Amino acid sequence: MSEAVSVEVDVRHHGADAVAAIVGELNFGTTPRMLQVVEPLAAQGRTLVLDLSQLDFCDSSALSALVRLHKVAHAAGGALHLAALRPQVKSAIMLTSLDQLLTIHPQVSDALGGSAR
């Protein structure tokens, strides 16, 4: 029986944009690992898209990390976009009103190239 829950981050580059697919769960134990990979991308001043189509769960530490990534990207002259949220993750973002701060797209392709909906 394994109690460790993992998170994987797969980064792909699409022209000037970077897409980071987050797979697994983001919680107090795994969020720092995600930030190690993704925060440097946010600091590069370009569009960073988080593909959350395979994110099963996020807790308050993950939501805090999303705010942090938004601030880092904005300070560097870039942007953070979230895409393909599963219902549970979208619900957590909506309940905390983070949908008012974060840009959310139905699909990754909608977030690429700076198109906002």
C-alpha positions in Angstrom: 0.0 0.0 0.0 1.5 3.3 -1.1 0.5 6.5 0.7 2.6 8.7 -1.6 0.6 10.5 -4.2 2.5 11.8 -7.1 2.4 14.6 -9.6 4.0 14.7 -13.0 4.7 17.8 -15.0 5.3 17.4 -18.8 6.4 20.6 -20.5 6.0 21.2 -24.2 6.8 24.3 -26.1 4.5 25.7 -28.8 6.3 28.6 -30.4 6.6 31.4 -27.8 4.2 29.6 -25.5 4.9 26.9 -23.0 2.4 24.2 -22.0 2.8 22.3 -18.8 0.6 19.3 -18.4 -0.1 18.5 -14.7 -0.9 14.9 -14.1 -2.0 13.4 -10.8 -2.9 15.4 -7.6 -1.7 18.7 -6.3 -1.6 18.9 -2.6 0.7 20.1 0.2 3.2 17.3 -0.6 3.2 17.6 -4.3 2.7 21.3 -5.1 6.3 22.2 -4.4 7.5 19.7 -7.0 5.1 21.3 -9.6 6.4 24.8 -8.7 10.0 23.7 -9.2 9.3 23.0 -12.8 6.6 25.6 -13.7 7.7 28.7 -11.8 10.8 29.3 -13.9 8.6 29.1 -17.0 6.2 31.7 -15.5 9.2 34.0 -14.9 10.2 34.0 -18.5 7.7 36.6 -19.5 5.7 34.5 -22.0 2.4 32.7 -22.1 2.3 29.7 -19.8 -0.6 27.3 -20.2 -1.3 24.8 -17.5 -3.0 21.8 -19.1 -5.1 20.5 -16.2 -7.0 17.8 -18.1 -5.3 15.1 -16.1 -5.3 16.8 -12.7 -7.5 14.8 -10.4 -7.4 16.9 -7.3 -6.1 20.2 -5.9 -6.1 21.5 -2.4 -5.6 25.0 -1.0 -1.9 24.8 -1.4 -2.4 24.2 -5.1 -4.8 27.1 -5.4 -2.3 29.3 -3.6 0.4 28.1 -6.1 -1.8 29.1 -9.0 -2.1 32.6 -7.6 1.7 32.7 -7.1 2.3 31.6 -10.7 -0.2 34.2 -12.0 1.7 36.9 -10.1 5.1 35.7 -11.3 4.0 35.6 -14.9 2.3 39.0 -14.8 5.4 40.6 -13.1 7.6 39.2 -15.9 5.3 40.6 -18.6 3.8 37.2 -19.5 0.5 35.5 -18.7 -0.8 32.3 -17.0 -3.7 30.4 -18.6 -5.5 27.4 -17.2 -7.0 24.9 -19.7 -9.1 21.8 -19.8 -10.1 21.8 -16.1 -11.8 18.7 -14.7 -15.1 19.4 -12.9 -13.6 19.0 -9.3 -10.7 21.3 -10.0 -12.9 23.9 -11.8 -15.3 23.8 -8.8 -12.5 24.5 -6.3 -11.4 27.5 -8.5 -15.0 28.8 -8.8 -15.8 28.4 -5.1 -12.8 30.4 -4.1 -13.6 33.1 -6.8 -10.2 32.5 -8.4 -11.9 32.4 -11.8 -12.1 36.2 -11.4 -8.3 36.4 -11.3 -7.2 33.4 -13.5 -7.8 33.0 -17.2 -9.5 29.7 -17.9 -10.0 28.1 -21.3 -12.1 25.0 -22.3 -9.1 23.5 -24.2 -5.4 23.9 -24.4 -5.6 25.0 -28.1 -7.9 27.9 -27.0 -5.1 29.3 -24.8 -2.3 29.1 -27.3 -1.2 32.1 -29.3 -2.5 34.6 -26.7 -6.2 34.1 -27.7 -8.4 34.9 -24.8 -12.1 34.0 -24.5 
